[in-house]
Amino acid sequence: MFNRVAFVTGASRGIGRSIALTLCRSGFEIVVASPEIENNEAVAEEIRACSGQAMTLNFDVTSAESVTEGFAKTLKDKTRIDVLVNNAGITRDGLAVRMKPADWDLVLKINLYGAFLCSQHALPSMMRNRWGRIINIASVVGQAGAAGQANYAASKAGLIGLTKALAQEMGSRGITVNAVAPGYIDTDMTKVLPEEVKQKILSTIPLGRMGTVEDIAAAVKFLASEAAGYITGHVLAVNGGMYM
Ligand code: NDP
């Protein structure tokens, strides 16, 4: 019996790290794919400490060369890719009227183009095996919009569109494609927000708390499982009710 292989981008910290650890506990071998090799190794060590298997890649989702090399190396070492979690993402916030073109481009390139490029490289292995799962980490902001985040909202709304298009293209091959749309999650990305902004966001969450990285990882674990085999093209909101 083989282990299924899950490729997680941006797995060096935050939500991606939690997804990697959670999928490893479900029996997946993990590919930890982020730019900083030392951070990736630290996560891989945690995976091995709980008897899981992990390989690390010095990986940049925006570089066609890095993505091609990373997937080729994975297929050489592991022979298969069963689950792709497109989690790598950044923010470069600012009002649209003053937004620098470079900040628009970088956010779209990492959050949307990166997910497309990785999907393109992961799909041939899934198609050969007639089984696969792509799980895109979108955002409540891609569903509801947010002032000061035109680039980020556009990238995450685009990711939802990509999810639905790929779900339609790949359904006949036994591959499901879904998105998880987190709300306000406690990670480095949200630590930088000013306290008054945090309190304002908290007041809009019916469940009355920030989400944890484990809340998101649990949703990804479900979508990666056999139990979710009849779900595709879906956007699973994990947001404490802040957008319904
Ligand atoms: P973090 O900032 O904690 O982590 C981001 C991860 O992405 C890091 O591992 C980082 O690597 C990696 N990364 C950045 N650029 C690249 C790149 N070019 N190629 C590969 N990896 C890259 O973010 P979160 O854990 O908070 O967010 C994870 C995902 O969840 C993102 O897509 C984000 O948009 C989404 N999300 C987060 C929410 C939140 O409230 N936190 C809410 C909604 C969605 P490195 O460590 O090397 O920088």
Boltz pocket constraint, residues with backbone or C-beta under 6 A from the ligand:
constraints:
  - pocket:
      binder: B
      contacts: [[A, 9], [A, 10], [A, 11], [A, 12], [A, 13], [A, 14], [A, 15], [A, 16], [A, 33], [A, 34], [A, 35], [A, 36], [A, 39], [A, 59], [A, 60], [A, 61], [A, 62], [A, 86], [A, 87], [A, 88], [A, 89], [A, 90], [A, 110], [A, 137], [A, 138], [A, 139], [A, 140], [A, 181], [A, 182], [A, 183], [A, 184], [A, 185], [A, 186], [A, 187], [A, 188], [A, 189], [A, 190]]
      max_distance: 6.0
